[in-house]
Amino acid sequence: MVIAVGIHLVRGAPKSVSRHMARLGAALVAAVALSYLVVGFTYRLGLPLLKLSNLLAYLASIVMAAGIGWLFYRFVHAVLSRVARNGRAPGRLRIGVPAILALGLAVIILLPPVFLRKMPIVQQAATTPTTDGVQAAQPNIVFILIDTLRADHLPMYGYSRQTAPNLSALAEQGMTFTSMYAQSSYTRPSVATLFSSLYPTVHKTNYGRDFLPSSIVTLAETLHEAGYETFGTSANSNVAPMFGFAQGFDAFSVSNLKSSLRLTMLGSVIEDAFGDRGFRILETAIVPRAEVITDDALKWSARNCKKPCFLYVHYIDPHAPYSPPSPYDQAFDRQSDPPIRVGGVDPIPLAKGPKRQAWVGKTLDQYDGEILYTDHHIGRLLKGLKQFGILEQALVIVTSDHGEEFYEHGHQSHGNTLYEEVLRVPFMLSWPSRIPAGSTYENVAGLIDVMPTLLNFLDIAPPSGLQGISFADDLTKAGTAKPEKRFFAQLITDRLGLEMVRHRQYKFMRHVHGPREEYEELYDLQRDPLERTNMAQQPRAPVAVWRKDLDLFNKYAHQAASLVPKEQSGQLSPEVERALRALGYIK
């Protein structure tokens, strides 16, 4: 269309067909740019009519913008006609106007809709830290979370592939937890529990626009009040200031890197109108994020980390779409190096049907490549922090928010069930001179216990109302562990409701709402670690005992939840909405 406009303006007296093409072209040229601006404006207003369909919204905006484009064409044509009538040759204008049109269109289409490759760092208006009663020699804390990382895909948990040499070295320096579990199988509620030591029912930060309530005192807030400098960087938009996760951080950045096409305005139009389907032919790769997250953490640490400091570093690369960069996409091959989990379990036959099995085999090669890629940049992070002197006597934690399903129970991804593959997460803790090197902790523990444990380590008084239990004394004194407690998990979304209780041997799940409402599952994890045989319908199954435990848990959880007001974020920005959609959190 730009060419048609150029022909018309340069030749001055085009034929009828060229004239009509030029007029139509000028209108559509302007419409492409204006339609994006119109839709962006209406999205910020949050008009529900247009949000019913992105594609319809664009069609409507093109119709509106076409009229403006037509007026633009008539204006240019009138100017050139007046110049010609005055006896002046409009040669330069005839050449210059099409050139400017073409350049303007290229800039508009290729210009990023946001001018930064990531969300800007959010500076928190935190109160002045108080250091009364705090020891001067508090350790730095480096908290690394690897999104969607299964424990049984790491060598220290019995996996056959060498997916994490740097994490393996870290495990040899500290303690590996063999039975650490998340309190949900979805990022936002799981990390909210990690930050607050509250169950999902209580913190109410589960899906949609749910916001971590400001009334909750988080781990970062507690450390900041104790004199820590605090910084967080996240590659997952679920863990972002927009949802309340920056509370207590001096600075918090969220990376939303996409492929080069997704970064352009044209890419934004395609994604808004057609979703991820629009990119399946146009592109295959997403810009890697682990490198950027490591760079963010090192950059802030070099400038700001004065002892003591707390770093929260949230990687996302093992998350779908499982596209590690070269050469990590070729690091593993299921034919020459098959993926074998602890106990000799081959995960491929667990999926039903040859198509799913073929997909699982291919996908696990890429999933493991993502882990190896992330491990490399974690190695960079630890090396850089060591050079800065930050790792000396530092407390380092590595964990995940949830695992991932590969059709072990008919599902793929996460946020659908509460089986072991999505709840069991890796957990490694290193603290020189305090934690025995190369040790293991075999009792069942949860991410809900991490906050009280850290504060216990540091002799910092915890906020009231924490629901986790500290296991600090078990680790440092090497004494007898506490009796095993009941462990609970929840999945709360607009389409599903599941709850679970377990200890080391038995695990009981109840479907609260959704397509399997009131369905119950009971597994003996010692005899059936893969959860293949549901015992709930067996005559002598102790289902009544587990129902009672869940009912009692719900009673106390709802009492605690009544003290926490539910909060929601404002209208999601287009950038956050696109990032969540790209990760599969918005359909």
N, C-alpha and C positions, 0 to 999 in steps of 0.2 A: 504494500500500500504506500509505503514511503517512496518507492520508485515511481509509482503512478503519479503521486503528487509532484515529484521532481520533474517528470516528463512534462506535465501540464505547465508548471511554472517556468521551466527553462525554454520550452518551445514557444510559449506565448500564445499560439493559436492552434491548440490541439484539435483533433477530430472529435466528433461527438462522443464516440466510445471512450476515448482517453479523458474527455472532460468529465464524463460521469464517473469513471474510475477514480479520477483525481479527487472529485468531490466526496465520493464515498470513502476513499482512502484517508483523506484528511479527517473526516469525522471519526473513523475507526481508530486512527492513530491516537487522537485525543481521548477516545473512549477507553482504550486499554489502560492508560494511566489514571484517568479520572475515576473509572469504575473501582479500581483498587482503593483510591482515596475515599470514595463514597462508602464502600463497605467497611473500611477501617474505622471511619467515623461512626457509622451506625453500630459497629461492634463495641466500641467504647461506650456508647450510650446504652448498650445492652438491650436493644429492641427485640422482644421475643418473637415478633412476626418474622423478621429476617433470619433469626437464628434457627428457625425450623429447618431451613435448608440452605447451606452455603452456596450451592450451585444456583438455586433460584435467586438468591440475593445478588449474585454476580450478574445474572441475566437481567434482572431489574435495573441494576446500576448501569449496565452497558446501554440500556435503552435511554436512561436519563442522560448519561454522558454523551451519547451520540448527538443529541441536540446541541450540546455545548460545543462538540467538535465541529458540527456544521457551521455554527456561528463563527468559530475560529477560522474555518476555511474561507467563509465569505469576507471576513475582515482582511485576510491576507490578499485575497483576490481584488478587493476594492482598492487597497493601497497600491498594488501594482498597476491597476487600470488607471488610477489618477495620475501616477507617475508617467504613464504612456501618453495620456491626454495632454499633459503639460509639455510634451515634446522632448522629454528626457528619456534616454535609453535605460530601461531598468535591468540592464544585463547583470550587474553585480547582485542586485536584489534577486533576480531569477536564479542565480547560482547560489547565493548565500542563504536564502530562506529554506530551500530544500535541504541544504547541508545542516543548517541549524535544527530543522525538524528531525533529520535522521540522527544527529548527535543527541538531541534531547530524548528521543525515543529510546535509544540505546542506554543512556544513563538511567532513565526511569525504570526500564525493565531489569537492568543488571545491578541497580543500586540496592544494597542491603536494606531491608525494611527496618532493621535496627543497625546503628552505626558501629556497634561494638560486637566482637565475636562472642562475648558472653555478657550476662547481666552485670551491671556495675556492682562494685563492692558496696554493700550497705553498711554505713557507719552507724552503730547503735549509740543512742543517747544514754549510755550506761552511767549509773551513779558512781561516784568516786569510791574506789575500793577501800575497804577497811581492813587493816592488818592486825588489829588487836588480838592477841593470843595466838597468832599464827607463827609457826616456826619459820625462821629465816631461810632454812635450807630445804624448803619444799622442792620436790623433784619436778622437772618438766614432765608434761603428760602428752604423749603422741597417740591419738586415738584414730586408727585406720579402719574404715568400714568398706568392704568390697561388696557392692550390691549383687544379689542373686547368686552368691557363691555357695555351692553345696559343700558340706564338710567332706563327703566321701569322694570328692574329686581333687583332694590334696594328698601328697605322698605320706604326710604324717598321720593320716587317717586310713592308711592301707590301700591307697589307689596305686594302680600299676604304672601309670604315666608320671613322668617327672614334670609336673605342671608348675611347680613353685619352688625353685632352688633358693631364692632369697627368703621366703617364708619358712622353708625348712631350716635354714641357718638360724633364723630368729627363734624357732621352736627349740632348737638345741641350746639356746642361751637362756630359755625360760621354761614356762609351763604350758602344756597343751591340755585343754579341757576336752575330754572324750564325749561328754554328754551335755553340751550346751544347747539350749533351745530358745527360739524366738517365741514371743507371745502372740504373734499373728503371722500370716503368710503374705503380707502386703507391706510395701515400704513405709507408707505414712504412719499407720498405727504401730508398726514394729519400732521405728526410730523414735516415735513419740514415747513409747514405753521405755526405751533406752535412755532418753533424755529426762524422764520424769519419775521412773520407778512406779508407774501406775498401769493398771490393766486397761485395755482398749475401751471397755465399758465406762471406765472412770474418766480417762482423759478426753474421750469423745472426739478423737482426731483420726477418723477412719476412712473417709472417702469424700468425693465431690469437692466442696469448698470448705470442708471441716478445717478448723484453725486450732492450733495448740493454744488452749486458753491462757490468757495473760495472768490469770489468778494462780496458775501452777508455777511453782518455783523449780526451774530446771537445773540440771547438772552444771551447765555453763554459768548460770546466774549465781549458783552457790560458790563455784570456784572464783568467779569474778569478785564477789563480795569478800572472799578470803585473800584477795591480793593478786590473783592470777591475771595475766594478759590472755585474752581469749580470741581465737581466730577459727573460722570454719570455712571450708570450701566444698562445694557439692556439685556433682555432675547430674544429679536427679532433681528435677523441678518439684517433686513431691516434698523434698527437704529444702525448703526455701523460706526466705523472710515472708513471702506472701502467705504462707501457712503457719507462721508463728515460730519457726525453728531458729530464728536469729536471736531469740531472747537470751540475754546474758553475754553475747559475743561483742567484742569491740569492733570487729569487722566480719562480714560474712559475704562470700561471693558464690554465685551459682553459674555454672558453665552450661550453656545450651548450644554447644557446637553441632553443626549439621554439615552435610556435604556442601560443596561450593554452590550447586544449583539451589539448594534449599535456603542458602543465605541471601539469594537475590529476591527482588520484588516479584519477578516472574515465578520463581519457585514458590513464593508465598501464595500467589494466586492459584497455582496448580494444586498446592496442598490444601488450601482452604476449600476449593471447589470440588476436588476429587478425592481428598484424603491421600493415604500412602499409596493407593493404587496408581495414582498419577506418576509415581516415581519408579515403579517396578521395571518399566522399559527404559526410562530416561537415565536411571542411575542404579548402582548396586551397592555403593559403599557409603558409610557414614564416617565423617572425620573422626579419628580416634580421640578419646577424651583423657585417657590416663596421663598422657604426656602433659596436657594442659593443667590438669589438677595438680600434678607434682610441681610444675613450674609455679603455679599460684602459691602453693604452700611454701616453697623455698624462697620465693620472692618476698613474701610477707615476713617469714622467719628471719631472713637476713637483715631486714630493716627494723623489725619491731620486737623480736623475741628476746626480752630481758627476763631473766629468771625471776619467778617461775612463770611458765607460759603453758597454755592448753591449746593444742592443735587438734581440730576435728577435720579429717580428710576423707571424703566420701567419693570413692570410685564407682563407676557403673558398668564398665566394659563387659563383664560376663552376661549382662542383661541382653535380651533379644534386641536387635536382629542377628546376633552372633556373626559379626563380620570383622574379625581381627585384621589389622593391616599386615602387609607383607613384611617379613617372611613368616610371621606367626600363623598365617592362614594355611601354611604348608608344614607346620611343625609336627603334626600328628596325622597318622594314617591308620585307619581301622584294620587294614589288611596286614600290615607289617607290625603294628603296635596296637593291638586291640585294647579297648578300655575295660579293664577288669577292676571292680570295686572290692572292698574288703570282704573276706570270706569266699573269694573266687567267683563273685556274682558278675555275670555278663549282663549288662543292662539292656542290650538290644533285644533279646527274646522276651523281655518283660512287656514290650509293646505288642499289641495284637495285630496280626496281619502283615503281609510282606511289604506293603507300601509304608506303613508306619515304621516298621523295623529298618527299612532302607533310609528313611528320613532320620531316625534316631542315630544310626551309625554315622551318617554324614554330618549331622548337626553336632554330635559330641566332639568330632574332630575340631570343629570351629569353636565350640564352647570352651574346650580345653585350650585352644589357641588364645582365646581372650584372656583366660586365667594367666597363661604364661606371659602374655603381653603386659598385663597389669602388674604381675610380679616383677617384671623388669623395671617398671617405673617406680614401684615401691622400693626396689633396691636403690634406685637413683635418689629417692626421697631420703632414705635412711643414711646413705652415704653423704648427701649434702648436709643433713642435720648434724651428722657427726663432725664434719669439717667446720661447722659453725660453733661446735662445742655444746650443742643443745642436747645431744644424746647421753652425755656424761651423767650417769646415775639416773637417767630418765626412766619413767614408767611408760612402757609401750604396749598397746593393746591392738590386736588385729581380730576382727570378727566380720560377720555379715548380718544383714537384716532378715534374710530368709533364703531358702534354697530355690530349686527349680524342678519342675516336673517334666519328665520326658516319656509320658504315656505309661508310667508304671501302674497307674490306676485310671487310665482312660483320659487323662488330662495332660495338656501341655502348658507351660508357663507357670504362673503362680497366682495366688489370690483366689483359688477355686476350692481348695481342700485344706485339711490340717494333718495330712500324712507326714511321715518321717522325712520324706524327700524335700519338703518345703519348710519344716520346722527345725530340723537339726542343722545347726550352723557351726562353723569353725570358731574357735576362740583360743587365742594365744596371748599369754601375758609374760612380759619380760621386765624385770626390775633387778638389776645387779645388786648383789649382797643381801637382797630381801627375799627373792624367789629362787628356789633351787634350780639350777640349770639342768635341762633335759628331763624335767619331772613331768608327771601327768596328774590330773585331777579327774577322778572317775565318778564322783557323785553327780547326780542330775542337778543342773543349775539352769537359770534362765537369764535372758538379757535384762529382765526386771530387777535382778539382783546386782547388776553391775554398778549402778549409782551408789547404793549404800555401801558396797564393798570399797569403791574408790575413796569415798569420804572417810570410811573407817581407816583405811590405809594412811590417810593424810591427817588423821585426828581433827577433822573438820566436822562440826555439828551438822547433822542432816536436817533438812526441812521436815516439818511434821507431816504425818500421813503417808509416808512412803510404804509401798506394799511389798517391795522386795526385801530379802534378808541377806545381810552381809555374810560372805564366806571368807573374809579376810583372815580371821584367826586360824581357819583350817589350813590356809596356804602358808602362812609364815611360821607357825609353831609346829607344823608337821605332827600334830596330835590327832586324837580321834575326832572324826567328823561328826557333825550334828546328825541326828536321826533323819532319814530321808523324808522329805516333805512331799505333799501333793503338789503337782505342777499343773498349771492351767494355761489354756490358750483360747483365743477367740478370733473369729473372722466375722466382721460386721460390715456389710455393704448394703446398697439399696436392693440387691437381687438375691443375696445369700446371708444366712445367719448360721454359724456353726460354733460349737463350744466343745472343749475337750478337757479331760482330767486324766492324769496318769502318775505313776511312779515308775520305778525301774522295770517292773515286770509287766504290769497291765496298763492298757490305754483304752479309754472309753470316750466316744464321740457321739454328740447328739446334734441333729439338724434342726435348728430352731425355726427357720423359714426358708423358702425356696422350693425348688422342684422336688426335693426329697424330705419335705417337712415331716418331723417326728420320727424319721428313720434313725436307728441307733446302730453303733458299731463298737465291738469290743475285740481287742487283740491281745494275745499273750506275746509280748515282744521278745521274751527269752527263747521261746520255741518258734516264733513266727516273726522274725525281725523285718520281713518285707511286707507285712500286713496283708497276707493273701487270704487268710481264713477268718471270716467274721464269726465270732463266738456268741454274739448277742442273742441269737435265737435258740441257742442250745439250752436244754432244760435246767441244767445246774450252773449256768453262767451267773456270776455274782453281779448282775446288772443293777439290782436294787441298791446295792451298796454305793455304786458309782453314781447312780441318779441322785442319791442323797447328798453325796459330796458336791455335785454340780449345783444342786438346789441351794445348799448352804453357801457355796461360793457366790452364787448369784444374789442371794439375800444381802450379804455384806458388801458386795461390789456395787449394788444399786444404792445402798445406803451411802457409800462413799461418793458415788456419782451425783447424788442429790446435792452435794456440797460444791460441785464444780459446774459453773455455768457454761453451757455450750456456746461456742463462738464459731463464726464462719468468716472466711475472707471476703473481700469485696469482689467485684466483677473481675474474672480472670483476664489478664492482658492477653492479646493475641499471641505474643511470643510464648508465654507459659502454656496457653492452651495448645499451641502447636507442638511444643516439647512434650507435653503429657500425651498427646495423641500419637506422636511418633513412637513413644515407648509402650503404647497399648493401654494406657490408663484411661483414655477417653475414646470411645468407639464412634 
